[in-house]
Amino acid sequence: MATPAVRALRRHFSSAHIIGIMKHYVAGVFEASPWFDAIELTGAGSKAQSFLEMARRLQRHQIDLAVLFPNSFRSALIARLGGCRQRIGYARYGRSFLLTNAIPPVRDGRGRLTPSPIIDAYNLLAQEAGCPLPSWQMELFTTPDDEAAADSVWRKTGLTAFREVVCLNPGAAFGAAKYWPADHFAELARNLGNDRACGVLVLCGPTEKALARKIVEAAQHTSVFSLGEHPLSLGLIKACIRRADLLVTTDSGPRHFAAAFDKPVVTLFGPTHIAWTETYHPRAIHLQRKVECGPCQLRVCPLDHRCMKELTPAEVLKAAIHLLNQTNAATAAQIGKQGPREQDSHDAA
């Protein structure tokens, strides 16, 4: 969701040396993007730098402007100790005194944070830095290695034989409250195979292999496969979503990969406010069951998890088929506008 703002900063400061500072597990998202001249890793990880090491590196770089996408106190402190001359960020977690430009977050009349799109908040950071209003079009890139890895998955699973391929993303790092039941995913996968003759690929991270395997086994369908049987990387997940015809996902990070590659996506919301992560993607359907206890924003449901359990596979299948049909209709219309191919006229002759 930060990519529109980062792209705007790159365009506005076209001759600047721009450094991206990020956690190691985020770096793969930006891989192959043209916006950074360098990337520095911080936090945990073998190649990451400690808090003080990063501050010292920033001092050596003599940074003119720091745009802080995280709301953490730590990010503002690193920028301040690193000697960044201008420090733009949101006035959150008592860090305003560390910033030169402290932007107030959206609050209601009682001073409480109001659910509002994070992509808007990120774009406002870029505007505060002097950029024209960025667009809302998210954007990602893949490397040749990513695409080769996806080619291997398609070839080994036999997904190349299917007219349509749907990716399912059942994981959610936020917590168990975001999970849609595995048997619901399995039923959806089976129905996509039976009713639509789709190939189905269940995505997963390293800690979610067992979940993906469980869904595939419960689906009991020859067109359903797990990505967990292949060497995993964030780049591979990007490449798989980029070439899929549809993504069905929990409210988690890979959901936004679909929008960034302009792919249709059905997102299953439970405990979270849709407003926080609205991205204005025109090919998206949001599904959320209205329950008296939600959206609660809790990581683990203390009750019966009705917000996700009551969201039925039939409802999700209907939304998925609608988006697939919409895509096919748009493709057919585009082909119709182009007229018959030159080769067709040769064939007719």
Secondary structure as GFF3:
##gff-version 3
##sequence-region A 1 349
A	DSSP	alpha_helix	3	12	.	.	.	ID=ss1
A	DSSP	beta_strand	19	23	.	.	.	ID=ss2
A	DSSP	alpha_helix	24	30	.	.	.	ID=ss3
A	DSSP	beta_strand	38	42	.	.	.	ID=ss4
A	DSSP	alpha_helix	51	61	.	.	.	ID=ss5
A	DSSP	beta_strand	65	67	.	.	.	ID=ss6
A	DSSP	alpha_helix	73	81	.	.	.	ID=ss7
A	DSSP	beta_strand	86	90	.	.	.	ID=ss8
A	DSSP	three_ten_helix	96	98	.	.	.	ID=ss9
A	DSSP	beta_strand	101	103	.	.	.	ID=ss10
A	DSSP	alpha_helix	118	128	.	.	.	ID=ss11
A	DSSP	alpha_helix	144	157	.	.	.	ID=ss12
A	DSSP	three_ten_helix	159	161	.	.	.	ID=ss13
A	DSSP	beta_strand	165	169	.	.	.	ID=ss14
A	DSSP	three_ten_helix	176	178	.	.	.	ID=ss15
A	DSSP	alpha_helix	182	196	.	.	.	ID=ss16
A	DSSP	beta_strand	199	202	.	.	.	ID=ss17
A	DSSP	three_ten_helix	206	208	.	.	.	ID=ss18
A	DSSP	alpha_helix	209	219	.	.	.	ID=ss19
A	DSSP	beta_strand	224	226	.	.	.	ID=ss20
A	DSSP	three_ten_helix	227	229	.	.	.	ID=ss21
A	DSSP	alpha_helix	234	243	.	.	.	ID=ss22
A	DSSP	beta_strand	246	250	.	.	.	ID=ss23
A	DSSP	alpha_helix	253	260	.	.	.	ID=ss24
A	DSSP	beta_strand	265	269	.	.	.	ID=ss25
A	DSSP	three_ten_helix	274	277	.	.	.	ID=ss26
A	DSSP	beta_strand	284	288	.	.	.	ID=ss27
A	DSSP	alpha_helix	306	309	.	.	.	ID=ss28
A	DSSP	alpha_helix	313	338	.	.	.	ID=ss29
A	DSSP	alpha_helix	342	348	.	.	.	ID=ss30
###
